[in-house]
Amino acid sequence: YQLRVGASLRKSCIFEWWYFRKYGTSFIEQVSVSHLRPLLGGVDSSSPSNSNTMLCSLCLSPAECKVWRNPLNLFRGAEYNRYTWVTGREPLTYYDMNLSAQDHQTFFTCDSDHLRPADAIMQKAWRERNPQARISAAHEALELEDCATAYILLAEEEATTIMEAERLFKQALKAGEGCYRRSQQLQHHGTQYEAQHRRDTNVLVYIKRRLAMCSRKLGRTREAVKMMRDLMKEFPLLSMFNIHENLLESLLELQNYADVQAVLAKYDDISLPKSATICYTAALLKARAVSDKFSPEAASRRGLSTAEMNAVEAIHRAVEFNPHVPKYLLEMKSLILPPEHILKRGDSEAIAYAFFHLQHWKRVEGALNLLHCTWEGTFRMIPYPLEKGHLFYPYPICTETADRELLPTVFHEVSVYPKKELPFFILFTAGLCSFTAMLALLTHQFPELMGVFAKAVSTNTYTHTHTHTHTHLFRKFYASRKLSVHS
């Protein structure tokens, strides 16, 4: 009997642990809260609070975790593939590459592609899973005509150096500008022409942005800044590419902090979506004003000055938005190549930010020391980050699941926030299983001794219960007699 109970408890413990690792909660607790408590009358399923809880859980489901294109994403051929050749590791997950394929189909195709043979070939190429098949299709399209999207594909995936990619993007720019001018003249002639013009606009913006990134990678940072500024002026409504984040990184490289502040003044607005780049760059600028003279010992003696308080508050704000970044900036956790897509407030965004901005924090004297001394203070302000935030909405519970899809978990341990503690039922089941197994082992080794022990325990339990019952009855009888005599 003991062996069977022990085996059953062991299986329960293993299942509980698996469920906790996969879904982040105890199976027994989940069943108790979701199914048993309503049956026992603990929660009215029609109450507003329960409806709000259900709505909140729907809002935070993994399907609702929106992923964003990484504004600083690397080149597959010239950077990601080179990493694979050297290490033998795949830096991109299938999920991440599949999202990129969907982006390419959205940006670079339209319903009228079948009218132009080269565009029809490229429409199939963007859906192709095999990289070599995509590259072959791009070459086939170029044999028919100068196709801008074919040059884009070759620059992204076939070029093995940034200089080669830049050369191909310049050819793409020449072809793309011609298509853009032609479609611009015809855009008002019908919905088909309007869709074609929208596609040609996306292609042109993508090419110019990637050319600016090539200039930045090749050390021509001032040229890159000019190209980005011109692009933002020419197409101010195309915010989906987040070109301002590319601009911020380039300005930080030039140490042009006044222009960085001007860009932040425009984009660090309450009505605009935030990002790690926005929040941590704002914190870096505030820290820069005080970090070179900051000393935790002196600050504890005299208190923080107004400028130091502003810097600490900016760091706390940034850490609340994305709590994973400090460990990468402080080099407490190793970096990997950033993915092509990021989840805001998640580990993927933290990697993408730290990969490009760690050098800018190191360049500001004392900034990392100030971050090291203050970042953990954020968590005292938000003891329950999944339920209530301080400056932002509660931290989304779905980030871990989405980040595990975006990041190569084979050689990277995904950062989890807040740290999950083992549920009580796992510890209880494990302890009960161990205790039962020990009893079974002792009973098997010393059956007579354990029989005497069991008999003694049962006798003592019976005697204690019997004595306690008699004492309780005697006290009740004595109290009633005393009451009657008093009467």
N, C-alpha and C positions, 0 to 999 in steps of 0.2 A: 504493500500500500504506500509506504513512504517513498519507494523508488518511483512508483507511478506519479505520485504527487510532485516529487522533485523534477522528474522529466517534463511534466506538464508546465511547471513553473519556469523551467529553463527555456522551453519553447516560447512561453509568453514573454519572457524577458528579451529573447532574441527578436521577436516580432515587434515588441515595443521599441527597441533600439533602432531597428530598421525603419519603422514608421517615423520616429523622431528625426532620424538623419535625413529622410526624404522630404517630410512635410513640416518639420520644425515644431511639432507639438505631440503630446502624448495621445495615443489612440484611445486609451481608457478615458482620459479627460475630455477628449473630443466627443466621444459617444455620450458621456455623462452630461455635458453641456448642451449638445445639439439634440439629443433624443430623449434621455431619461428625465432631465429637469422639466421640460414642458409637460411631460406625462404626469409628473408628480406635483404639478401646479406651481413650480418655482418661477416660471416666466410666462406671462401672457403673450402668446404669439401675435396677438393683434395690437399689443401696446405700442405706443410711439417709440419707446426706447429700443424695443426689440427690432422694430422696423428700421430705425437708424443704424443699429448694429449690422443688420443684414445688408443695408445699403452701403455701409462702410466696407464690409467684406467684399461686396461686389466691385466697389471702386478700386480695391487693392488687389484684385485677382491678377495672376500673372499675365492674362490676356490683355489687361488694361495698362501694363507697363510699357509705355511708349519708348522705343529706341530711336536714337538720332544718329544721323550720319556724322562721323567724326570729322570736324572741320580741318584737322591737321593730319588726316589719314595718309599713310605712306604709300609708295608706289609698289605694286605687286612684283613687277619684274626686277626693278632696280634695288629694292630693299627687302621685301618679304621673302622673295625667292632666294636672294643671296644668303639670308639667314638660314633657310632650309638647306642650301648647299653646304654650308659650313657646319651646322649642328645636326642635320638630319631630322630636325623637329619641324612640325607644321605650326606656324604661329597663328594661323586663322582657323576658326572652326567652320564646319559645314553650314551651321546656322547663320553665322556672320556673312559668309560668301553668298549664301542664298538671298539674304537681305540686300546685298550689293547688286545681285542680278535683278532683283525687283526694282531697285532704284534706277538702274540703267534702262530698264524697259520703260519706266515712267518718264525719265528725263529725255531719252534719246529716240523714242519711237512715237509714231502717231498713226491714225487710221488710214492716212493717205500714202503710207510707205509703199504699198503695192504698186503705186503708179510709177515709182522710180526703181529700176532693177537693183541698183547698189543698196538702196535703203531697205528693199525687201530682203536682200541677203543678210544685212546687218540686223534686221528684226529677228531673224532666226538665230544669228550668232549670239545675241545677248541672252537667248534662252538656252544655249548650249552649255552643258555641264563640263565637258572636257576642254581644258585650256587650249590644247593644240588644235582642236576643231574650231574654236573661236578665232584663233590667230589665222588659221587657213582661210576661214570665211572672210576675214578682214582683207587679206591679200587678194582674194577673189573679187571682192567689191571694188578694190582699188584698180583692178585691171579694167573695170568698166568705166569708171570715172573717178575724179577726185572727191572722195567721200570723207567728210569731216569726222563722222563717228568711227569710221574704220581706222583713221589715224589715231583717234583717242584710244581705241582698244589696243593698238600696237604700242603706243606710248606707255600705257598702263601695264601691259602684261608681257610684251616681247622685249622691250628695251631693257638692257642689263645695267645701264648707267643713267645717271640723272641728265648728263649732257645729251645722250642719245634720245632720252624721253623729251627733252626740251626741243630738240630738232624736229621730232615728229609732231609735237604740239604746235610749233610754228607753221608747219604745213597744214595742220588741222585748222589753225586760225585763218589762214588764207582761204581755204575752202569754206569754212564756216561763215566768214563775213560775206562772201558772195551769196550764199543761201539765205542769210539773214536779210540782206538788202532786197533780194527778190521777193521773199515772203512778206516783208514789211509793206511793200507796195500793193500786195494782193490781200492783205489780212481782212479787209472789210468786205470782200466779195462773197463771203459765205462762211459757215461754221467750219468747213473742211480747211479753208485757207487760214482761218483763225487758229485752228489746232496746229497746223503746220508752222505758223509763225511762232506760236508758243514753244513748240519743240525746238525750232532754230534758235530762239532766245536762250533756252536752257543750255543748248550745246555751246553757244558763244560764251555765255557766262562761265560755264564749266572750264572751257579751254583757257580763258584769260586768267581764271583763278589758279589753275594748275601751272600756267606759265609763271605767275607771280611766285608760287611755291618753289618752282625750279630755281628761280633767281635767288630766293632766300636760301635754299640749300647749297647753292654754288657760291655763296658769300656776297652776292650783289644785293645787300639788304635794302639800301636806299632805293634802288630801282624797284625792288619788290614792294616797298611801301607806296611808291608813286603809282604802281600798277593797281594796287588794292584800292587806294583812294579814288582813282579814276573809275574803277569798276563800280564802287559803291555810289558814286555820283551819277554814273550812266544808268544804273539799274537799282534805284533806291528801294524798290518794292520787293526785290528778290532776297528776303531775309532767310529763306530756308537753307542757304549755303553757309550762313553764319560767318561771313567774310570778316566781320569785325574782330572775331577771335584770332584769325590769321594776322590781322593788322596789329592787334595788341601784342602778340608774341614778337613780331618784327620790330615794333617800337621799343619793346623791352630790350631786345638785342642791341639796339642803337643807344640804349640808356637815355632815351628821349622821354623822361618821366612826365614832363608837362603835357606832351601830346597824348600820352597814355591816360592821364587824368581827364583830358578833354574827351577822349573816346568813352571813358567810363561814365562821364557826366551825361552822355547821350544814351548809353545802353544799360547802365545800372539804374534802371527806372522801375518803380513799383508795378507799373502796368506791363512790363516786358518780362519774358521768361528768364530766369536766372540760370547760371551755369557755374561750374567750379572755376573756370577761367575768370569770369566776372568777379566772383566773391573773393577768390584768393589773390587776384591782382589788386583789388581794392585794399585787402589786408596788407599786402606787400608795400603799397605806397604809404599807408599809415605807419607801418613798422619802420620803414626807411627813415622817417623823421626822428625816431627816438632810439632805434636799435643799437647804434654805434656806442651810445653811452649807457645803455640799460644794464643794470645789475640787480639780480633778484634780492641780494642781501640789502642793498641800499633802498630798494623799493619797499621791502618789508619794514625797514626802520622809519622812513619818512612818509610812506604811502605813495601812491601813484600820482603823477602829475596829470593835467588835463590831456596832454598829447599822448602820454603813455596809456591812459584810460581809453582814449579813442582807438589806439592801436590794438589793445587787448580786446575791446568790444568788436572790432573788425575781424580779429582772428576767431573769436567765439562765433560770430555770425557765419564765417566761412566754414568752420568745423561743423556747425549745426547743419549747414546745407549738405556738405559731403564729409563725413567723419573718417573716411578711408584715406584721404590725401596726406595727413601729417606723417603717417608711418613711412610713406614713400619719400616725402621730402626730407625727413630726418634719417633716411636710409636704415630704418628699422626693419624694412621688408624689401626684398629685391624686386627690381623692375623687370618687366618683359616688354616685348614690342606691343604697342597699343593696337586694339582691334579696329576694324573699319567702321564699326558702329559702337555707340556708347549708350549706357543707361544713366540718365541724370541722377545724381546723388548715390550712384552705385560704384562698385570697385572698378568697373571698366572705365568710367569717367575719371576716376582718381589716377589710374595708370596713364591714361591719355594726357591728363594735365601734367603730372609729375615728369613724364618722359620728356616733354618739351620745356617745362618751366623750372625744373630743378636748378639749372645753371643760373637762372635769373635770381633765384633766392640766394644762391651761394655768392653771387656777385655783390649783394647788399650786405655790408658788414654788420654782423650781429642779428640779422633777421631770423636765421634758423635758431639761434639761441633764444630769442624772444618767443618764437613759436614753441620751442621745446619746453619752456617754463610755463606757458599759459594755456596750451591747447586742451589739456585734460580738464581744465576748469569748466569747459563748456558743459560737460555731462552732469555737473551739479545743478545746473539750471534746468535741465530736461531729464529728470529721473525716470520718466516713462515716455521715451521718444516715440514709441509706436502709437501712443494714445493722445499725446499733446505736445506740440512744439512751442518754441519761444518766439522766434521771428518768422518761421516757416510752418507749413503744414506738417502734421506728424510724419515721421519717417515711414516711407512706404514699405510694407512687409514683403512685397513681391521682388525686391531687388536681388536677393540671393539667387532665386530660381532663374531669373533672366540673365544674370551675370555668369552663371554656370553654363549657359548656352553660348554666351558670347566669348568667353575666355577659355583657353586651352588648359583644362583642369589636370591634364596628364602631368604637366611640369609646373603648374602654378596653383597655389592654394588660395582659393577665393576668400577675400576678406569679408567677414560677416559682422553686421552691426544691427542691434546690440548683441553681445555675446550670449549665446543660448546656454542656459543652465539645464542640467539633467532634470527632467520632471520627477516629482516625488514617486510616481507609480513605478518608474524604471528602477529607482533605488530600492523601493519597498519589495518589488518582485525579485530583484537580484538577491537581497538579503534573505528573503523567505526561502528562495531556492537554495541558497548556500546552507541555511540552517537545516532545512529538510534533508539535504544531501549528507550533512554531517551526522544527523540522527540515524539515517539509513546505514551509513558506514559503521557507526558505533554499535547499532543493533546487530549488524551482520558479524562484527568481530567479537562482541561481548553480549550474546543474547540473554544469558541469565542475569548479568549485572544490570542491563538495561530494563529487563522485566521487573526486577526489584525496585529500580529507580522509578519506573512508570507507576508501579503499584503505590509506592510511597507518595509520589506527587498527587495521584488521584485521591488517596486517603486523606492527605493533608488538605486538599482542596475541598473534599466533602466535609471534613471536620470544621474547617474554617467557615464554610457556608452555613452549616447547621448551627454552629455557635452564634454566628452573626444574626441568624434568623430568630433564635431563641432570645437573644439579648434585645433585639428590636421589639419583639412581642412583649417581653417583660417590662420594658420601658413604657410601652403604650398602656399596659395594664396598670402599672404603678401610677401613671399620670391620671388615668381615669378614676382610680380609687382615691387619689389625693384630692381630685376635683370634687368627688361626691362627698367626702368627709368635710371639706371646706364649706360645701353648700349646707 
